[in-house]
Amino acid sequence: MPRSSAYRYSHFLPSALLLLAGLGAAYVRDLSVFFTSLFNVLPTLVLLLGGAYCAVYRRQRELFLMVTVYIAYFLLDTQTDYYRDNGKLREDAAVTFHLCCLLLPMLYGLFGAWQERTHLLQDMVARFAVLMAVGGVAIGLEQSFPQAVLNWLAEIRWPALHGDWMSLAQLAYPVFFLVFALLGVQYIRSPRPLHAAQLVGLAGLFWMLPKTFILPFTLNIMCSQVMLMIAAAVAHEAYQMAFRDELTGLPGRRALNERLQRLGRNYVIAMTDVDHFKRFNDTHGHDVGDQVLRLVASKLGKVGGGGRAYRYGGEEFALVFAGKTLEQCQPYLEEIRELIAAYIIHLRDPDRPVDDQQGRQRRGAGAASQVSVTVSIGVAERQLEHRTPEEVLKAADQALYAAKGAGRNCVIAHGQNRRGAVRTREAA
């Protein structure tokens, strides 16, 4: 189970904004010729641009999600165009609409949960084969037995569960519910912007289908928005891969470099290093070492005074305080150092029994050991002798080495001697 910090509102924010924009546009009655023409070509344009983007970055799951939405749009758009031009529905409108309401969430959920695990070409062929098989069977049945298929789809199987508000075929509702549950579990197990976008997009499709023949351009707008959600999620994940450290969840080195270019005239930079990390890693193993890095990162991420934490590399972290002085920042650095030093990590016995009953009997009998970690912090502020962020960062790094030379587990400012650092540590 992922840590609670892995669940972020930012995963849902871009998709939610696109959904709200689509809802607002769908309810606009009087549209200019420009917007009417735009909405007519928008789904195709989004598919071409978003599909090309996904294809270039080999995101086949997202590509087939877009294709699935576009196929449903194309089939239903043919029906709505005929309805607007002639004032009546085509003979095959009902069966086509019901099939789309049933197959769209099924294929959307299938491709949304289908992880890319095999060779890319094999994966694409398999997805394409599934899409063609489902589409071929549906078209064959609709062409050969249209009335029988319509009767089967439109039948109300559970009268007690059918409400007056239900505008879709009754079978579509449990399918949507199951797909919502499937994609919801997927997000809980693996919180990602893509998985969040799939959920919001499914909600948009669920709202869209009953309004297809009621609100003009609802189909065009919402299908475009859902495809945009998927493309935006791909971009969001690409940004996270480039700018956010996967292990700790903190912004990474590239994000730090960009932040340094946007600092004002006054700022403070602190460099933090986990004391004796290599020895700790060699003694307890890399898994425990990763646990320590996540712990330190979580504490540094809560630093006060407006500071922002970054993973600099290895066991080193950087803290940036914009618009602050060294005197203002030092209390917060001391506070975070003490917080990390006081935290006790409980290490479970690697030879613990698998059986739960034996494990309970051994609890409290030395089955777990306790360790703690400390950090050394070097800090520097912008001054006349080091004006650029790179120079301040270098000065903070020099102060970090001084802190380690002073005995570790202390905060030392650039230019502060070792004795001052020792006094600071002992006073804490």
C-alpha positions as CSV (number, residue, x, y, z in Angstrom):
1,M,0.0,0.0,0.0
2,P,1.5,3.4,-0.9
3,R,2.2,6.0,1.7
4,S,-0.6,8.5,2.3
5,S,1.7,11.3,1.0
6,A,1.6,9.6,-2.4
7,Y,-2.0,10.7,-2.8
8,R,-2.1,14.3,-4.1
9,Y,-4.9,16.6,-5.1
10,S,-2.6,17.7,-8.0
11,H,-3.1,14.4,-9.6
12,F,-6.8,15.3,-10.1
13,L,-6.6,19.0,-10.6
14,P,-5.8,19.3,-14.4
15,S,-8.5,16.7,-15.3
16,A,-11.0,18.3,-12.9
17,L,-10.5,21.8,-14.5
18,L,-10.9,20.3,-18.0
19,L,-14.1,18.5,-16.9
20,L,-15.5,21.8,-15.5
21,A,-14.6,23.7,-18.6
22,G,-16.3,21.0,-20.7
23,L,-19.4,21.1,-18.6
24,G,-19.5,24.9,-18.9
25,A,-19.1,24.9,-22.7
26,A,-21.7,22.2,-23.1
27,Y,-24.4,24.4,-21.5
28,V,-23.7,27.4,-23.7
29,R,-26.7,27.7,-26.1
30,D,-25.8,30.4,-28.5
31,L,-22.4,29.7,-30.1
32,S,-20.7,31.8,-32.8
33,V,-19.8,30.3,-36.1
34,F,-16.2,30.1,-35.0
35,F,-16.9,27.9,-32.0
36,T,-19.4,25.8,-33.9
37,S,-16.7,25.1,-36.5
38,L,-14.1,24.5,-33.8
39,F,-16.2,22.0,-31.9
40,N,-16.8,20.1,-35.1
41,V,-13.1,19.5,-35.7
42,L,-11.9,19.5,-32.1
43,P,-12.1,15.8,-31.3
44,T,-10.2,14.8,-34.5
45,L,-7.6,17.5,-33.8
46,V,-7.1,16.4,-30.2
47,L,-6.8,12.7,-31.3
48,L,-4.2,13.6,-33.9
49,L,-2.1,15.8,-31.6
50,G,-2.6,13.8,-28.4
51,G,-2.2,10.4,-30.2
52,A,1.0,11.5,-31.9
53,Y,2.3,12.7,-28.5
54,C,1.5,9.4,-26.9
55,A,2.9,7.4,-29.8
56,V,6.2,9.4,-29.7
57,Y,6.7,8.6,-26.0
58,R,5.4,5.0,-26.5
59,R,2.4,5.4,-24.2
60,Q,0.2,2.8,-25.8
61,R,-2.3,2.5,-23.0
62,E,-3.1,6.2,-23.3
63,L,-3.2,6.0,-27.1
64,F,-5.8,3.2,-27.1
65,L,-7.8,5.1,-24.5
66,M,-8.0,8.0,-26.9
67,V,-8.8,5.8,-29.8
68,T,-11.6,4.1,-27.8
69,V,-13.2,7.5,-26.9
70,Y,-12.8,8.7,-30.5
71,I,-14.5,5.6,-32.0
72,A,-17.5,6.1,-29.7
73,Y,-17.5,9.8,-30.6
74,F,-17.5,9.0,-34.4
75,L,-20.3,6.5,-34.1
76,L,-22.5,8.8,-32.0
77,D,-21.6,11.9,-34.0
78,T,-23.0,10.3,-37.1
79,Q,-26.3,9.8,-35.3
80,T,-26.5,13.3,-33.9
81,D,-25.7,14.9,-37.2
82,Y,-28.5,13.0,-38.8
83,Y,-30.8,14.0,-36.0
84,R,-29.9,17.7,-36.3
85,D,-30.3,17.7,-40.1
86,N,-33.5,15.7,-40.3
87,G,-35.2,16.3,-37.0
88,K,-35.6,12.5,-36.4
89,L,-33.4,9.6,-35.5
90,R,-31.9,7.0,-37.9
91,E,-33.4,3.5,-37.8
92,D,-30.2,2.1,-36.2
93,A,-29.8,5.0,-33.7
94,A,-31.1,3.2,-30.7
95,V,-29.1,0.0,-31.0
96,T,-25.9,2.0,-31.9
97,F,-26.4,4.3,-28.9
98,H,-27.0,1.4,-26.5
99,L,-24.0,-0.5,-27.8
100,C,-21.8,2.5,-27.3
101,C,-23.1,3.0,-23.7
102,L,-22.2,-0.6,-22.9
103,L,-19.0,-1.1,-24.8
104,L,-17.4,2.4,-24.2
105,P,-17.0,1.9,-20.4
106,M,-16.0,-1.7,-20.9
107,L,-13.2,-0.9,-23.3
108,Y,-12.2,2.2,-21.4
109,G,-11.8,0.2,-18.2
110,L,-10.0,-2.6,-20.0
111,F,-7.4,-0.4,-21.7
112,G,-7.1,1.8,-18.6
113,A,-6.2,-1.1,-16.4
114,W,-4.1,-2.9,-19.0
115,Q,-0.5,-2.4,-17.9
116,E,2.2,-2.2,-20.5
117,R,4.3,-5.3,-19.5
118,T,5.3,-7.0,-22.8
119,H,7.2,-6.0,-25.9
120,L,5.8,-2.8,-27.3
121,L,5.0,-4.3,-30.7
122,Q,3.3,-7.3,-29.1
123,D,1.4,-5.1,-26.7
124,M,0.1,-2.9,-29.5
125,V,-0.9,-5.9,-31.6
126,A,-2.7,-7.4,-28.6
127,R,-4.6,-4.2,-27.9
128,F,-5.5,-3.7,-31.5
129,A,-6.7,-7.3,-31.7
130,V,-9.0,-6.9,-28.7
131,L,-10.4,-3.6,-30.1
132,M,-11.0,-5.2,-33.5
133,A,-12.5,-8.4,-32.0
134,V,-15.0,-6.5,-29.8
135,G,-15.8,-4.0,-32.5
136,G,-16.2,-6.8,-35.1
137,V,-18.5,-8.8,-33.0
138,A,-20.6,-5.8,-32.1
139,I,-21.0,-4.7,-35.7
140,G,-21.8,-8.2,-36.8
141,L,-24.5,-8.6,-34.3
142,E,-26.0,-5.2,-35.0
143,Q,-26.1,-5.8,-38.7
144,S,-27.4,-9.4,-38.5
145,F,-29.8,-9.2,-35.5
146,P,-30.5,-5.5,-34.9
147,Q,-33.9,-5.9,-33.2
148,A,-32.8,-8.9,-31.0
149,V,-29.7,-7.0,-29.9
150,L,-31.8,-3.9,-29.2
151,N,-34.3,-5.8,-27.1
152,W,-31.5,-7.5,-25.1
153,L,-29.8,-4.2,-24.4
154,A,-32.9,-2.2,-23.6
155,E,-34.4,-4.9,-21.3
156,I,-34.9,-3.8,-17.7
157,R,-33.6,-6.8,-15.7
158,W,-33.8,-5.4,-12.2
159,P,-37.0,-3.3,-12.0
160,A,-36.5,-2.7,-8.3
161,L,-33.2,-1.0,-9.1
162,H,-34.4,1.1,-12.0
163,G,-35.0,4.7,-11.3
164,D,-36.8,7.4,-13.2
165,W,-33.6,9.3,-13.5
166,M,-31.9,6.5,-15.5
167,S,-31.5,7.6,-19.1
168,L,-29.2,4.8,-20.3
169,A,-29.8,1.1,-20.8
170,Q,-29.9,-0.5,-17.4
171,L,-26.9,-2.8,-18.2
172,A,-24.7,0.3,-18.7
173,Y,-25.0,1.3,-15.0
174,P,-23.4,-1.8,-13.4
175,V,-20.7,-1.7,-16.1
176,F,-19.9,1.9,-15.3
177,F,-19.9,1.1,-11.6
178,L,-17.5,-1.8,-12.0
179,V,-15.2,0.2,-14.1
180,F,-15.2,3.0,-11.6
181,A,-14.3,0.5,-8.9
182,L,-11.6,-1.0,-11.0
183,L,-9.9,2.3,-11.8
184,G,-10.4,3.5,-8.3
185,V,-8.5,0.5,-6.9
186,Q,-5.9,1.1,-9.5
187,Y,-5.3,4.7,-8.3
188,I,-5.3,3.6,-4.6
189,R,-2.6,1.0,-5.3
190,S,-0.6,3.2,-7.7
191,P,-1.4,6.9,-7.3
192,R,-0.5,8.5,-10.6
193,P,-1.8,11.5,-12.6
194,L,-2.8,9.1,-15.4
195,H,-4.9,6.9,-13.1
196,A,-6.6,10.0,-11.6
197,A,-7.3,11.3,-15.2
198,Q,-8.9,8.0,-16.1
199,L,-11.3,8.3,-13.2
200,V,-12.3,11.9,-14.0
201,G,-12.6,11.1,-17.7
202,L,-14.9,8.2,-17.0
203,A,-17.1,10.5,-14.9
204,G,-17.2,12.9,-17.9
205,L,-18.3,10.1,-20.2
206,F,-20.9,9.0,-17.8
207,W,-22.4,12.5,-17.7
208,M,-22.1,12.9,-21.5
209,L,-23.9,9.9,-22.8
210,P,-27.5,10.8,-21.5
211,K,-27.0,14.4,-22.9
212,T,-25.9,13.2,-26.4
213,F,-29.1,14.1,-28.2
214,I,-30.2,16.8,-25.7
215,L,-27.4,19.4,-25.5
216,P,-25.8,20.4,-28.8
217,F,-22.0,19.7,-29.1
218,T,-22.0,17.9,-25.8
219,L,-20.5,14.8,-27.5
220,N,-17.8,16.8,-29.3
221,I,-16.8,18.8,-26.3
222,M,-16.7,16.1,-23.7
223,C,-14.9,13.5,-25.8
224,S,-12.3,16.2,-26.6
225,Q,-11.9,17.0,-23.0
226,V,-11.5,13.4,-22.0
227,M,-8.8,12.9,-24.6
228,L,-7.2,16.1,-23.4
229,M,-7.2,14.8,-19.8
230,I,-5.3,11.7,-20.9
231,A,-2.7,13.8,-22.9
232,A,-2.4,16.2,-20.0
233,A,-1.8,13.3,-17.6
234,V,1.0,12.0,-19.8
235,A,2.6,15.5,-19.8
236,H,2.1,15.7,-16.0
237,E,3.9,12.3,-15.5
238,A,6.7,13.4,-17.8
239,Y,7.2,16.5,-15.7
240,Q,7.2,14.5,-12.5
241,M,9.8,12.0,-13.9
242,A,12.0,15.0,-14.8
243,F,11.6,17.2,-11.8
244,R,10.5,15.0,-8.8
245,D,12.6,12.4,-7.0
246,E,10.8,9.0,-7.2
247,L,12.2,7.6,-3.9
248,T,11.5,10.6,-1.6
249,G,8.8,12.4,-3.4
250,L,10.7,15.7,-3.1
251,P,11.6,17.9,-6.0
252,G,14.8,16.8,-7.6
253,R,18.0,18.4,-8.8
254,R,16.5,19.8,-12.0
255,A,13.7,21.5,-10.0
256,L,16.3,23.0,-7.7
257,N,18.3,24.4,-10.6
258,E,15.2,26.1,-12.0
259,R,14.3,27.4,-8.5
260,L,17.7,28.9,-8.1
261,Q,17.2,31.0,-11.3
262,R,14.1,32.6,-9.8
263,L,15.3,33.7,-6.5
264,G,15.2,37.4,-5.5
265,R,17.8,39.5,-3.8
266,N,17.7,37.9,-0.4
267,Y,17.7,34.2,0.2
268,V,19.3,31.4,2.2
269,I,20.4,28.0,1.0
270,A,21.2,25.1,3.4
271,M,22.8,21.8,2.4
272,T,21.9,18.7,4.5
273,D,23.7,15.4,4.6
274,V,22.8,12.2,6.4
275,D,25.6,11.3,8.8
276,H,27.5,8.0,8.3
277,F,24.9,7.0,5.7
278,K,27.2,4.6,3.8
279,R,28.1,2.8,7.0
280,F,24.4,2.6,7.9
281,N,23.6,1.4,4.5
282,D,26.2,-1.3,4.6
283,T,25.2,-2.5,8.0
284,H,21.4,-2.6,7.6
285,G,20.9,-3.0,3.9
286,H,19.7,-0.8,1.0
287,D,16.0,-1.2,1.9
288,V,16.6,0.3,5.3
289,G,18.8,2.9,3.7
290,D,15.9,3.9,1.4
291,Q,13.6,4.0,4.4
292,V,16.0,6.4,6.1
293,L,16.2,8.7,3.1
294,R,12.4,8.8,2.9
295,L,12.2,9.6,6.6
296,V,14.7,12.4,6.4
297,A,13.0,13.8,3.3
298,S,9.6,13.7,5.0
299,K,11.0,15.7,7.9
300,L,12.8,18.2,5.7
301,G,9.7,18.7,3.7
302,K,8.0,20.0,6.8
303,V,10.7,22.6,7.6
304,G,9.2,26.0,8.7
305,G,10.1,29.5,7.8
306,G,9.0,29.2,4.2
307,G,11.7,26.7,3.3
308,R,11.5,24.3,0.4
309,A,13.3,21.0,0.4
310,Y,14.9,19.3,-2.6
311,R,16.7,16.0,-3.2
312,Y,20.2,17.1,-4.3
313,G,21.6,13.6,-4.8
314,G,22.5,10.5,-2.8
315,E,22.0,11.3,0.8
316,E,22.3,15.1,0.3
317,F,19.3,17.5,0.4
318,A,19.0,21.2,-0.2
319,L,16.8,23.7,1.6
320,V,15.9,27.0,0.0
321,F,14.5,30.0,2.0
322,A,13.5,32.8,-0.4
323,G,13.3,36.3,1.0
324,K,14.9,35.3,4.4
325,T,18.1,36.1,6.3
326,L,20.4,33.6,7.9
327,E,19.3,34.8,11.4
328,Q,15.7,34.1,10.5
329,C,16.4,30.6,9.1
330,Q,18.7,29.1,11.7
331,P,16.0,28.4,14.4
332,Y,14.1,26.4,11.8
333,L,17.2,24.5,10.8
334,E,18.0,23.6,14.4
335,E,14.4,22.5,14.9
336,I,14.5,20.2,12.0
337,R,17.9,18.8,13.0
338,E,16.6,18.0,16.5
339,L,13.4,16.5,15.1
340,I,15.4,14.0,12.9
341,A,17.9,13.2,15.7
342,A,15.0,12.4,18.1
343,Y,13.1,10.1,15.8
344,I,13.6,6.4,16.5
345,I,13.4,4.0,13.6
346,H,12.3,0.5,14.6
347,L,13.9,-2.2,12.5
348,R,12.2,-5.6,12.4
349,D,14.2,-8.7,12.7
350,P,15.1,-10.0,9.2
351,D,14.8,-13.6,10.5
352,R,11.3,-13.0,11.9
353,P,8.9,-16.0,11.5
354,V,6.4,-16.0,8.8
355,D,3.7,-17.4,11.0
356,D,1.7,-14.6,12.7
357,Q,1.2,-16.5,16.0
358,Q,5.0,-17.1,16.3
359,G,5.6,-13.5,15.4
360,R,3.3,-12.3,18.2
361,Q,5.0,-14.5,20.7
362,R,8.4,-13.0,19.8
363,R,7.2,-9.4,20.0
364,G,8.8,-7.5,22.8
365,A,11.5,-10.1,23.1
366,G,14.2,-8.3,21.1
367,A,12.7,-9.1,17.7
368,A,13.2,-5.5,16.7
369,S,16.1,-3.1,17.1
370,Q,16.0,0.6,17.3
371,V,18.3,3.0,15.5
372,S,18.4,6.7,14.9
373,V,20.0,8.9,12.3
374,T,21.4,12.4,12.4
375,V,22.0,15.1,9.8
376,S,24.7,17.7,9.4
377,I,23.6,21.1,7.9
378,G,25.7,23.8,6.3
379,V,23.9,27.1,5.5
380,A,24.8,30.3,3.7
381,E,23.0,33.4,2.6
382,R,23.5,35.8,-0.3
383,Q,26.2,38.3,0.5
384,L,28.7,40.5,-1.3
385,E,31.3,37.8,-1.6
386,H,28.9,35.3,-3.1
387,R,26.1,37.0,-5.1
388,T,24.9,34.3,-7.5
389,P,22.8,31.2,-6.4
390,E,25.6,28.9,-7.5
391,E,28.1,30.7,-5.3
392,V,25.7,30.6,-2.3
393,L,25.2,26.9,-2.9
394,K,28.9,26.3,-3.0
395,A,29.3,28.3,0.3
396,A,26.6,26.2,1.9
397,D,28.4,23.0,0.7
398,Q,31.6,24.3,2.3
399,A,29.7,24.9,5.5
400,L,28.4,21.4,5.4
401,Y,31.9,20.0,5.2
402,A,32.7,22.2,8.2
403,A,29.8,20.8,10.1
404,K,30.9,17.2,9.4
405,G,34.4,18.2,10.6
406,A,33.0,19.7,13.7
407,G,31.5,16.3,14.8
408,R,28.3,16.1,12.7
409,N,24.8,16.4,13.9
410,C,25.0,20.2,13.9
411,V,24.2,23.3,12.0
412,I,27.0,25.6,10.9
413,A,26.9,28.7,8.9
414,H,29.4,29.7,6.2
415,G,32.3,31.4,7.9
416,Q,31.5,29.9,11.4
417,N,34.4,28.1,13.1
418,R,34.2,24.6,14.3
419,R,34.1,25.6,18.0
420,G,31.0,27.6,17.3
421,A,29.4,24.6,15.7
422,V,30.3,22.4,18.6
423,R,28.8,24.9,21.0
424,T,25.6,25.0,18.9
425,R,25.3,21.2,19.0
426,E,26.0,20.9,22.7
427,A,23.5,23.7,23.5
428,A,20.8,21.7,21.6
